[in-house]
Amino acid sequence: MKQVELMGLYQRITEYESEEHSLDWLVQFFADLIATGLAWRLQGHYGREAKRYIQNGLVTPQGDVNWDVYEEYFEL
């Protein structure tokens, strides 16, 4: 991962900690954390949430969002 992309992800972590976000923002955020492996290296909350997204089928273990499941899950 490029340094610039990594810095953007760290900025999003700060945003996650301090702001409320839409459901699609959260799903994409955790998908990106999973894809980069950061979900497993940050404090435990991130790994637990990432695991929950994977177990519910919203995000693949590789970090891809399953938008079809997302729509079913949240009944959009």
C-alpha positions as CSV (number, residue, x, y, z in Angstrom):
1,M,0.0,0.0,0.0
2,K,1.3,3.4,-0.9
3,Q,2.3,5.8,1.9
4,V,-0.3,8.4,0.8
5,E,-3.1,5.7,0.8
6,L,-2.1,4.6,4.3
7,M,-2.2,8.1,5.6
8,G,-5.7,8.5,4.2
9,L,-6.8,5.4,6.0
10,Y,-5.3,6.6,9.3
11,Q,-7.2,9.9,8.8
12,R,-10.4,7.8,8.3
13,I,-9.7,6.0,11.6
14,T,-9.6,9.4,13.3
15,E,-12.9,10.3,11.6
16,Y,-14.4,7.0,12.7
17,E,-13.5,7.7,16.3
18,S,-14.8,11.2,16.4
19,E,-17.8,11.4,14.0
20,E,-21.0,9.5,13.1
21,H,-21.2,8.0,9.6
22,S,-23.6,6.4,7.2
23,L,-23.9,2.6,7.1
24,D,-22.3,2.4,3.7
25,W,-19.3,4.5,4.9
26,L,-18.8,2.1,7.8
27,V,-19.0,-1.0,5.7
28,Q,-16.5,0.4,3.2
29,F,-14.2,1.6,6.0
30,F,-14.1,-1.8,7.6
31,A,-13.6,-3.4,4.1
32,D,-10.6,-1.2,3.6
33,L,-9.2,-2.1,7.0
34,I,-9.6,-5.8,6.2
35,A,-8.1,-5.4,2.7
36,T,-5.0,-3.7,4.1
37,G,-4.7,-6.0,7.2
38,L,-5.0,-3.0,9.6
39,A,-8.1,-4.5,11.1
40,W,-6.0,-7.2,12.7
41,R,-3.2,-4.8,13.9
42,L,-5.2,-2.1,15.5
43,Q,-6.9,-2.3,19.0
44,G,-9.3,-5.2,19.5
45,H,-12.5,-3.3,18.7
46,Y,-11.4,-3.0,15.0
47,G,-10.7,-6.7,14.6
48,R,-13.9,-7.7,16.3
49,E,-16.0,-5.4,14.1
50,A,-14.2,-6.6,11.0
51,K,-14.8,-10.2,12.0
52,R,-18.5,-9.4,12.5
53,Y,-18.7,-7.8,9.0
54,I,-17.1,-10.9,7.5
55,Q,-19.3,-13.4,9.5
56,N,-22.4,-11.5,8.3
57,G,-21.3,-11.7,4.7
58,L,-21.1,-8.0,4.2
59,V,-17.4,-8.1,3.5
60,T,-15.2,-10.9,2.2
61,P,-12.0,-12.0,4.0
62,Q,-10.1,-10.2,1.2
63,G,-11.9,-6.9,1.9
64,D,-14.4,-6.7,-0.8
65,V,-17.9,-5.4,0.0
66,N,-20.8,-7.6,-1.0
67,W,-23.3,-4.9,-1.8
68,D,-26.1,-7.4,-2.6
69,V,-25.8,-8.7,1.0
70,Y,-25.6,-5.2,2.2
71,E,-28.9,-4.3,0.6
72,E,-30.6,-7.4,1.9
73,Y,-29.1,-7.0,5.4
74,F,-30.2,-3.4,5.7
75,E,-33.4,-3.8,3.6
76,L,-32.7,-0.8,1.4
